[in-house]
Amino acid sequence: TLYRARRAPFNLDLGARSARPARRSDWRYLVLVIPLLVTTGAALYLVTFVASFVAPRMVADMLGRPEPPSELITLTSLPGDLIESALGAIAEEWLFRGILLHVWAERFGVRFAVLASSVLFAAMHADVIGSVIFGIVMAALYVRTGSLLVPMVAHFVFNAVVAVGSVVVGADEPTTLGEFRQDWWQAALAFPTAIVVIVVVVRRAIPGPWVMPEGRVERS
């Protein structure tokens, strides 16, 4: 009993739930990574844009302050960062979608569990609004496919694109309030557009009520 409890906390076999999805077509939902990248990036920009008028000095200092060398992603550090991203994606999906989502869904219902686990996930990240949306989409991928592997891969691809993008365009980031505020209209247009895409895809993927996956995903 003790051995089984160590392998499957809360009566959940995370290894089995991380098996490949039964339907190969479910991998097409990885396309949601694209609007998620747009949504999270635009949300972070818009929040900072509003803050630039409420607390302009703070935002100006943030823009003009160079990142510490230890936090910069370079071509040399990129492989290690990608490995860290892969491990982080696995750990976070196991925790938030594999354990907390199931435990809270059983006690409070699926809708509450999806929202609560996504809010807790967002509390661990700087871009809160974008991270809440990200968490909801990862939960949708799990509910739709019945496998944690799909949100794990989506999570890793998302982090990998962000890491590679920071290497490619990091030097072109704005350093003054004037430069930063110029692109507000692009973010204001991109955010609702990406949200609409996400909502449409998720509603088509899960047309009925959200029901938590049960047991191991059986392959046909």
Phi, psi and omega in degrees: 000317179297319180297317181292324180294325178292324181282327187225076179297146180059028179060030179243126176267093184296329178296315179293321181288347177263010177291166178298147179294152182294328182255120178298332181295342180295340180294342181294341181287355173296345177298341178296344177300325183296303178294334176294319177299317179295315183297310183293319178296315180293321180297316179297319179296313184295322177296316179292326178298313177297318180296333181292342176263329179283317180225070186299324181294318181296315181292320179298319178296321180295319180290322183276349182272120178292146178292144176300144180306329182290341182260353181281140176261122180240173178300327180289319183273350186303313180303317178295322178294323179292321176296317178297322179295320180296314180294321179294320179297317179296312183296316182291322178291321175300315184288304189280318180264329183279326184248297187299319181300317180291313183298314181287327178296322180293326184270321190238355183104157187293316183300314178298318183296318180297312182292314183294316180294327178288322178293318178295320176300317181293330181296342180266004183232156183288320182270085190296311183299310180297325181288327175298314179297318178302314181297320179296319180292320178297321176296320179296319178298321179291314180298319183290317187265339184073012182225134175288345183295324181295308176296331176298312180295317179299318179299315181294315180300318178302308180297323181293318179296319178297316181296312180295320179297324179293331177286320185285315187247006184302324183288343183264010180292144180294149181241355178232161179298321180299312179296320183294319185284350184294331188261019185300321185292329178294316179293321180296330178275320185291322185298304181294328179297314180294323178298317179300316179300314181298314181298316181297313182295316181294319180294325176287326179289324180234080185290333181256200178293150179282124179235130182294139176298142180239131176071189183283142177288118180269132181268136179272000000 
